[in-house]
């Protein structure tokens, strides 16, 4: 079977601090979405509560691991979804290629209506936008809690902050990765999306909500660099 590839500009930091960049073509083979990954119990309860407001049932345990089709991963600038009830959320994404783990940014874009009766099914219904740049995980893992996770949406004619916080609010990424990809032999093209942050309510008090455009970002304040990815959403008619 033909495999589509994702292409990443991969940055690695040398012993002298010099950053080198190489291009990697990765064929996704396995894709896992980690859910309910908050490190703080109160933050998890907040996320459970905001999802409960739109009818999503509470999880059976935390964290949970949802298997997703690797074909959902995409780097296109526009995704297509059916109906108006989907939305994105920024997540750190770890992937394995060339014998190493790498970090990029992604969006677990999800159909919220379907999510009210099956989170696992909802994860399969939308493409998963993914960045085109990546950092070697071993270069940042020691100070991962300092990394910042940010998203913005285009709302009411302007860009507004939608999510904002540090990796320190999420369980250590190694623990999430090892919960689904453990052992000495990891398949090339293994991807794990490592959870998200709560949404910032708008003036109407709406938290999780749809948007026509979304921008994702991971910031490294120590090395003053960032990974960004922006995508648009085309809503297809919901025909009954």
N, C-alpha and C positions, 0 to 999 in steps of 0.2 A: 504494500500500500504506500502511495506517495505521502510523504510527510512535509508539511509546510514548516518553514523555519522562521524564527525570530532573530533579529540582528541587533547586537548590542555593542556599543562603544565601551569597552571595559577598562577601567582605570585601576592600576596597581601601584602601590607606593614602595619605592626601593628603600634600602637600608639608609641611604643618604637623604631620604625625603623626596627624591625626584619621582614624579608621577609619569608613568608610561601608559600609553593607550594602545589597545589592540582591538581589532574587530572580531567578534565571535558570532558565528551562525549556529543557533541552537534549535534543534528539532524537539519540541515539547513531547515528552513521553508519559509522564505522570503529573497530575495536578491535584493538589490538596488545598482546601480552604479551611484554615483554622478559625473557629468561632468562639466567642465568649472568652477572649484572651486577656482581659484586663488583669493587671497585677493587684489592683486595689478592689476589695470586695464591694465597697460603696460605688466605685465606678462601674463595676459589672452590674450591680443592681440598677444603676441609673440607665445603662444601655438596655437592660431587660425591660425597664419601665417605659422608655421611649418607644421601643418596639411594641410593647404591649398596647400602647396608645393607638397603634395602627393595626392591632389585632394579631400580632405575632405571639405564639405561645412561648412560655419560658422553656429554657433548655433542660434536658434530663440530667446533665452533668456539665461541668466546665473544666477545661476547654473541651470542645467537640471538634471532630475532624470530618469534613464533608469531602467526598471524592467528587471531582469534577472532570468533565471531558477536557483533555489537553488541547483539543481543537478550539476551545473557547478563547484561549489566549490570543490577543491580537494587538498589533501596534498601529492600526489604522487611525486616521484622524477623525473618522465618523463611524459610529456604530448604529445599527438599526435594531429597534425593539418594537414589540407589538403592544399597542395600547399605551396609555399615559401614566401608568402606575409603577414605573421603575425609577430607581435612583442609584447613584454611585456612592462609594465611600473609599477614601484613600487608605492604602495598606502597604506596609513593607513586604516585599516579595523576595524570597531567597530562591536561587536556582543553581543547579549543579552542572558545571561543564568544565572540561579540561582538567579534571581531577580536583577542582576547587569549588567552593560555594561563593556566590556573588549576590550582591544586594541591588535591587532596583525598586521602583515604585509602581504600584498598580491600583486598579479600582475593582472592587468586588461589586460590579453593577448587578442589581438584583431586582426581580419583579416583586414588588411589595404586596400586591394583591394575592399572588400565589403563595407568598411567604406566610400568609395568615393560616394556611392549612398544611403547608409542607415546606420547610426551609430547604431541605435537600433537593426537592424538585425545583424550587425557585432559583437555586444556584445554577441550574442547567439551562435556563431560558434566556440568558443575556450574555453577550460577549464580555470578555474581561480585558479592558484596556491595560496595556503594560508599557512602561517606559522603554526608551531606546539606549539609555546609558546605564552603567552599572559600576559599583565599587567592589573590589575584592573584600569579602566579608572579614577575613583575618586582619585586614588593615583597620577596621573600625569596631570590631566586636568588643575590644577591651573598654571602649568608652561609648558603647551603644546607647546608654541611657541619655547621653547628651544630644543625640541626633533628634531632629525635629520633624514632625509629620504634620503636613498642612494640606488643606484642600480649600478651593474657592469655587463658587458657582456663579453663573451669570443670572442675576435675578432682578427683575424690575428695571432693566436697562443698564445695570452696572454689575461689576464684579464685587462679591462680598465674601468674607471669610465664612466657611462652612464647618470646618474642623481644624483644630489647632492644639498641639501638645507635643510632648516629648516621648521618645521610645520608653522612657522610664515608667510610663503609665501602662505599658504592655508587658506581659511576661517576657523574660529573656528569650530572644529569638532562637537560641540553641535548644532550649527546652521544648519550644513549639515544633521546631524542625525534627528533633529526635523523637517526638511523639508520633511521627508518621514516617520518617526516613532515618532509621537507625542502623547501626552495623557498619562494618568496614567496606562493604560493597554497595555503592550508591549508583543507580542507573543514570547515565548521561541524560539530560533533559528532564530531571525531576524538579518540580516547582512547588513551593508552598507559600500561600498567602497568609500572612501572620497576624491578622486582626486589625482593628480600627479603633477610633475614638468617637465619643458622642458628638452629635451634631449641635452646632450653635444655633439656637432659635432665632428666627427673624422677628420683625416688629409685631407680627400677628401671633407670635408664640409657637410657630410651626418649627418642629425640629427636623426630622427626616422628611425630605421632600424632593420632588422631581425638579430637574433643571435641563435646559437645552444645551448647556455647555458646562464643562467641569475642568478644573486645573488641579493637578496632583503635584506634590513636591515633598522631597526629603532634603533637609538642610543639614550640613555638617559644619557647625559653628567653629569647631577647632581648626579645620583646614579651609574654612571659608569657601565652600563649594556647595552645589546643589544639583539634584536630579529633578527635572521637571517633565511633565507630560500633560498635554491638553487635548481634550477630545470633545466632539459634538455628538448630540443624540438626535437621530431621526426617528420620529414616532410613526410606525406603520398603523394603518387602521385595524381596529379590532372587529373582525367580521364574525357575526354569529349565524 
